[in-house]
Amino acid sequence: MKKLYLVKPLPIGVINPLIYGHFSEHIGGVFYDGIWVGEDSSVPNIHGFRKSLVEAFKAVRPSVLRWPGGCFAETYDWRDGIGPRGNRPTRINWWYQNDGRMEPNKIGTHEFVEFCRLVGAEPYIAANITSTTPLDIRDWIDYCNSPKGSTEYAKLREANGSPEPLNVKYWGVGNECWGGGGNMEPEIYAHEYRKYAMIMRNSAPGLELFACGPNANGWHWTERFLRVFDTSSRIMNGYSVHYYCGASGGCLDFTNEQFYHLLSKASFMNHIVNQTWNLVCGFNCQNQCPLVVDEWGCWHPGGSGPTKGYNLFEQQSTMRDALVTALTLNIFNNNCEKVKMANAAQLVNNLHCLFLANKENFIVTPTYHVYDMYKEHQGATAIKTAFEQETITYKNPDNQREEKLAKLSVSASVKDDALLLTVANLSLTDAEDLELESVGMTLGNDADITILRNDDVHAHNTFDAPDAVTPIQKTTKADVIQVPPASVVTARIKLQ
Ligand code: AHR
């Protein structure tokens, strides 16, 4: 039995609902046959959007959805995606050399925003600063946000079916500008950022602009960017960070050591968040640079998804991926005073996805269930926890060295007079009984428990077995919470 203290006084902060955000790029099967099936499809749809996906996605209360990329964003011309769908041009997709597919532009700004409204998410657009000009981006903002009838672009938007503004508040100024987004030096990007952001900010009221930050632990990018970025200009509302963990065995075939190694790589997110934040604070940018982790997830070797590699980056999602999800969301909750937004990459038929879909087939993944189990954290006050952490010792499969991994990942929050405790037990063998001890609050007697686990951590849902990994629910006494090996457990307890 292990004592777990839940400490209400001096909370960490409010968990921004935007931390429970998602990402959708024009790549492989994310939109075409994923989100979008078309109005004439025999697959049940709402204005062309896959109905089952809309309903399931809405149920986990997605706060924000990023689009159109990713790398795709950096050759995207927004004008290709407006007007009658039949008249839109086919263009070379950024990913063409990877999968030979062109971009038909059936999904554009109107469709994207409509999908967001259907599921209750705020739209977040990543603007192309690599191959379109500041004026192009100003025009896109004008098209999206200018009042009805006020400009030529507002009139064009109305002619295309949306008289009222689309009200897109969140805008990324480029994507991965250290790589696919222009391959820039950080100093060059800092100047580009200021140029674009100054014009973007003056194009509509109330926009929030996010700068491109590092890949993972690219501290030099942050340091060199912030040395040039002028903090007094106050034209930044968030600083993006991308981190993928992966290549630890296959998505479906992995040894115990590879299982632990992937979770260890996922735990590195805590280091990335804290070290990036330390640098941001060092440059006195903490007000302008809350962290926006707008791409994160597992990136496994390709080919494990239903289309066996036809859809670029499509991968399955096992109980191991669910543990990565729980661990990562716990890290964000526990650092919610630093992390403003986070977007799992990507929504469907891709990396770390919530859904897999193919023609009439549709399933939710174990990762989806974690989002469902964690959704009450949104907007709640994150509180501190204290417990004796144990470590798991395993052999790093890459170099055979012994490494250690924290066994338990925990976060807790309070909202509407109820506590939500979320735990991931990373041990393949050892269960844990957590004896709850509350400080500064009194817990009720009963706990609503949800458990996500499977005897086999390779377990995953398929079109033939859609519920192989699915949560079970029960009510227990609130004093001791039982956490099986390799499981995600949530406990909701009313406060007295
Ligand atoms: O999510 C796939 C790709 O990963 C994105 O397009 C890019 O931003 C990142 O490198």
Residues whose N, C-alpha, C, O or C-beta is under 5 A from the ligand:
A	BS01	AHR	G70 C71 F72 E176 A345
